[in-house]
């Protein structure tokens, strides 16, 4: 299936979820533009972003911890 004929999935039935992602900056457009989650806020200093799913369900994506110096 190509992106041209893909349908946007409707996420339903999740109360709350937290996901660890490899790259927060590329994950935000994926969850917002591809999955259709409503972007709520980003806190770069905490490496975390928040989204709303169906029925205002809170979801978050957090970047991997920064490598030790």
MODELLER restraints for C-alpha pairs under 7 A, 6 or more apart:
rsr = mdl.restraints
at = mdl.atoms
rsr.add(forms.Gaussian(group=physical.xy_distance, feature=features.Distance(at['CA:8:A'], at['CA:34:A']), mean=6.81, stdev=0.5))
rsr.add(forms.Gaussian(group=physical.xy_distance, feature=features.Distance(at['CA:8:A'], at['CA:35:A']), mean=6.25, stdev=0.5))
rsr.add(forms.Gaussian(group=physical.xy_distance, feature=features.Distance(at['CA:8:A'], at['CA:36:A']), mean=6.95, stdev=0.5))
rsr.add(forms.Gaussian(group=physical.xy_distance, feature=features.Distance(at['CA:9:A'], at['CA:35:A']), mean=6.32, stdev=0.5))
rsr.add(forms.Gaussian(group=physical.xy_distance, feature=features.Distance(at['CA:11:A'], at['CA:53:A']), mean=6.72, stdev=0.5))
rsr.add(forms.Gaussian(group=physical.xy_distance, feature=features.Distance(at['CA:11:A'], at['CA:54:A']), mean=6.15, stdev=0.5))
rsr.add(forms.Gaussian(group=physical.xy_distance, feature=features.Distance(at['CA:12:A'], at['CA:54:A']), mean=5.65, stdev=0.5))
rsr.add(forms.Gaussian(group=physical.xy_distance, feature=features.Distance(at['CA:14:A'], at['CA:57:A']), mean=6.82, stdev=0.5))
rsr.add(forms.Gaussian(group=physical.xy_distance, feature=features.Distance(at['CA:15:A'], at['CA:57:A']), mean=5.62, stdev=0.5))
rsr.add(forms.Gaussian(group=physical.xy_distance, feature=features.Distance(at['CA:16:A'], at['CA:57:A']), mean=5.96, stdev=0.5))
rsr.add(forms.Gaussian(group=physical.xy_distance, feature=features.Distance(at['CA:16:A'], at['CA:58:A']), mean=5.21, stdev=0.5))
rsr.add(forms.Gaussian(group=physical.xy_distance, feature=features.Distance(at['CA:16:A'], at['CA:59:A']), mean=5.52, stdev=0.5))
rsr.add(forms.Gaussian(group=physical.xy_distance, feature=features.Distance(at['CA:17:A'], at['CA:59:A']), mean=4.94, stdev=0.5))
rsr.add(forms.Gaussian(group=physical.xy_distance, feature=features.Distance(at['CA:17:A'], at['CA:60:A']), mean=6.43, stdev=0.5))
rsr.add(forms.Gaussian(group=physical.xy_distance, feature=features.Distance(at['CA:18:A'], at['CA:59:A']), mean=5.85, stdev=0.5))
rsr.add(forms.Gaussian(group=physical.xy_distance, feature=features.Distance(at['CA:18:A'], at['CA:60:A']), mean=4.76, stdev=0.5))
rsr.add(forms.Gaussian(group=physical.xy_distance, feature=features.Distance(at['CA:18:A'], at['CA:61:A']), mean=5.78, stdev=0.5))
rsr.add(forms.Gaussian(group=physical.xy_distance, feature=features.Distance(at['CA:19:A'], at['CA:60:A']), mean=6.28, stdev=0.5))
rsr.add(forms.Gaussian(group=physical.xy_distance, feature=features.Distance(at['CA:19:A'], at['CA:61:A']), mean=4.76, stdev=0.5))
rsr.add(forms.Gaussian(group=physical.xy_distance, feature=features.Distance(at['CA:19:A'], at['CA:62:A']), mean=6.22, stdev=0.5))
rsr.add(forms.Gaussian(group=physical.xy_distance, feature=features.Distance(at['CA:20:A'], at['CA:61:A']), mean=5.73, stdev=0.5))
rsr.add(forms.Gaussian(group=physical.xy_distance, feature=features.Distance(at['CA:20:A'], at['CA:62:A']), mean=4.90, stdev=0.5))
rsr.add(forms.Gaussian(group=physical.xy_distance, feature=features.Distance(at['CA:20:A'], at['CA:63:A']), mean=5.78, stdev=0.5))
rsr.add(forms.Gaussian(group=physical.xy_distance, feature=features.Distance(at['CA:20:A'], at['CA:64:A']), mean=6.40, stdev=0.5))
rsr.add(forms.Gaussian(group=physical.xy_distance, feature=features.Distance(at['CA:21:A'], at['CA:61:A']), mean=6.44, stdev=0.5))
rsr.add(forms.Gaussian(group=physical.xy_distance, feature=features.Distance(at['CA:21:A'], at['CA:62:A']), mean=5.99, stdev=0.5))
rsr.add(forms.Gaussian(group=physical.xy_distance, feature=features.Distance(at['CA:21:A'], at['CA:63:A']), mean=5.13, stdev=0.5))
rsr.add(forms.Gaussian(group=physical.xy_distance, feature=features.Distance(at['CA:21:A'], at['CA:64:A']), mean=6.36, stdev=0.5))
rsr.add(forms.Gaussian(group=physical.xy_distance, feature=features.Distance(at['CA:22:A'], at['CA:63:A']), mean=5.94, stdev=0.5))
rsr.add(forms.Gaussian(group=physical.xy_distance, feature=features.Distance(at['CA:22:A'], at['CA:64:A']), mean=5.92, stdev=0.5))
rsr.add(forms.Gaussian(group=physical.xy_distance, feature=features.Distance(at['CA:23:A'], at['CA:63:A']), mean=5.98, stdev=0.5))
rsr.add(forms.Gaussian(group=physical.xy_distance, feature=features.Distance(at['CA:24:A'], at['CA:62:A']), mean=6.62, stdev=0.5))
rsr.add(forms.Gaussian(group=physical.xy_distance, feature=features.Distance(at['CA:24:A'], at['CA:63:A']), mean=5.15, stdev=0.5))
rsr.add(forms.Gaussian(group=physical.xy_distance, feature=features.Distance(at['CA:31:A'], at['CA:37:A']), mean=5.73, stdev=0.5))
rsr.add(forms.Gaussian(group=physical.xy_distance, feature=features.Distance(at['CA:32:A'], at['CA:38:A']), mean=6.00, stdev=0.5))
rsr.add(forms.Gaussian(group=physical.xy_distance, feature=features.Distance(at['CA:32:A'], at['CA:39:A']), mean=6.05, stdev=0.5))
rsr.add(forms.Gaussian(group=physical.xy_distance, feature=features.Distance(at['CA:37:A'], at['CA:51:A']), mean=5.98, stdev=0.5))
rsr.add(forms.Gaussian(group=physical.xy_distance, feature=features.Distance(at['CA:37:A'], at['CA:52:A']), mean=5.75, stdev=0.5))
rsr.add(forms.Gaussian(group=physical.xy_distance, feature=features.Distance(at['CA:37:A'], at['CA:53:A']), mean=5.21, stdev=0.5))
rsr.add(forms.Gaussian(group=physical.xy_distance, feature=features.Distance(at['CA:38:A'], at['CA:51:A']), mean=5.36, stdev=0.5))
rsr.add(forms.Gaussian(group=physical.xy_distance, feature=features.Distance(at['CA:38:A'], at['CA:52:A']), mean=4.91, stdev=0.5))
rsr.add(forms.Gaussian(group=physical.xy_distance, feature=features.Distance(at['CA:38:A'], at['CA:53:A']), mean=6.46, stdev=0.5))
rsr.add(forms.Gaussian(group=physical.xy_distance, feature=features.Distance(at['CA:39:A'], at['CA:50:A']), mean=6.43, stdev=0.5))
rsr.add(forms.Gaussian(group=physical.xy_distance, feature=features.Distance(at['CA:39:A'], at['CA:51:A']), mean=4.48, stdev=0.5))
rsr.add(forms.Gaussian(group=physical.xy_distance, feature=features.Distance(at['CA:39:A'], at['CA:52:A']), mean=6.41, stdev=0.5))
rsr.add(forms.Gaussian(group=physical.xy_distance, feature=features.Distance(at['CA:40:A'], at['CA:50:A']), mean=5.26, stdev=0.5))
rsr.add(forms.Gaussian(group=physical.xy_distance, feature=features.Distance(at['CA:40:A'], at['CA:51:A']), mean=4.83, stdev=0.5))
rsr.add(forms.Gaussian(group=physical.xy_distance, feature=features.Distance(at['CA:40:A'], at['CA:52:A']), mean=6.46, stdev=0.5))
rsr.add(forms.Gaussian(group=physical.xy_distance, feature=features.Distance(at['CA:41:A'], at['CA:49:A']), mean=5.68, stdev=0.5))
rsr.add(forms.Gaussian(group=physical.xy_distance, feature=features.Distance(at['CA:41:A'], at['CA:50:A']), mean=5.19, stdev=0.5))
rsr.add(forms.Gaussian(group=physical.xy_distance, feature=features.Distance(at['CA:42:A'], at['CA:48:A']), mean=5.93, stdev=0.5))
rsr.add(forms.Gaussian(group=physical.xy_distance, feature=features.Distance(at['CA:42:A'], at['CA:49:A']), mean=4.13, stdev=0.5))
rsr.add(forms.Gaussian(group=physical.xy_distance, feature=features.Distance(at['CA:42:A'], at['CA:50:A']), mean=6.25, stdev=0.5))
rsr.add(forms.Gaussian(group=physical.xy_distance, feature=features.Distance(at['CA:43:A'], at['CA:49:A']), mean=6.16, stdev=0.5))
rsr.add(forms.Gaussian(group=physical.xy_distance, feature=features.Distance(at['CA:47:A'], at['CA:62:A']), mean=5.60, stdev=0.5))
rsr.add(forms.Gaussian(group=physical.xy_distance, feature=features.Distance(at['CA:47:A'], at['CA:63:A']), mean=5.16, stdev=0.5))
rsr.add(forms.Gaussian(group=physical.xy_distance, feature=features.Distance(at['CA:48:A'], at['CA:60:A']), mean=6.88, stdev=0.5))
rsr.add(forms.Gaussian(group=physical.xy_distance, feature=features.Distance(at['CA:48:A'], at['CA:61:A']), mean=5.72, stdev=0.5))
rsr.add(forms.Gaussian(group=physical.xy_distance, feature=features.Distance(at['CA:48:A'], at['CA:62:A']), mean=4.17, stdev=0.5))
rsr.add(forms.Gaussian(group=physical.xy_distance, feature=features.Distance(at['CA:48:A'], at['CA:63:A']), mean=6.21, stdev=0.5))
rsr.add(forms.Gaussian(group=physical.xy_distance, feature=features.Distance(at['CA:49:A'], at['CA:60:A']), mean=5.57, stdev=0.5))
rsr.add(forms.Gaussian(group=physical.xy_distance, feature=features.Distance(at['CA:49:A'], at['CA:61:A']), mean=5.35, stdev=0.5))
rsr.add(forms.Gaussian(group=physical.xy_distance, feature=features.Distance(at['CA:49:A'], at['CA:62:A']), mean=6.34, stdev=0.5))
rsr.add(forms.Gaussian(group=physical.xy_distance, feature=features.Distance(at['CA:50:A'], at['CA:59:A']), mean=5.75, stdev=0.5))
rsr.add(forms.Gaussian(group=physical.xy_distance, feature=features.Distance(at['CA:50:A'], at['CA:60:A']), mean=4.35, stdev=0.5))
rsr.add(forms.Gaussian(group=physical.xy_distance, feature=features.Distance(at['CA:50:A'], at['CA:61:A']), mean=6.50, stdev=0.5))
rsr.add(forms.Gaussian(group=physical.xy_distance, feature=features.Distance(at['CA:51:A'], at['CA:58:A']), mean=6.13, stdev=0.5))
rsr.add(forms.Gaussian(group=physical.xy_distance, feature=features.Distance(at['CA:51:A'], at['CA:59:A']), mean=5.13, stdev=0.5))
rsr.add(forms.Gaussian(group=physical.xy_distance, feature=features.Distance(at['CA:51:A'], at['CA:60:A']), mean=5.99, stdev=0.5))
rsr.add(forms.Gaussian(group=physical.xy_distance, feature=features.Distance(at['CA:52:A'], at['CA:58:A']), mean=5.05, stdev=0.5))
rsr.add(forms.Gaussian(group=physical.xy_distance, feature=features.Distance(at['CA:52:A'], at['CA:59:A']), mean=6.01, stdev=0.5))
rsr.add(forms.Gaussian(group=physical.xy_distance, feature=features.Distance(at['CA:53:A'], at['CA:59:A']), mean=6.88, stdev=0.5))
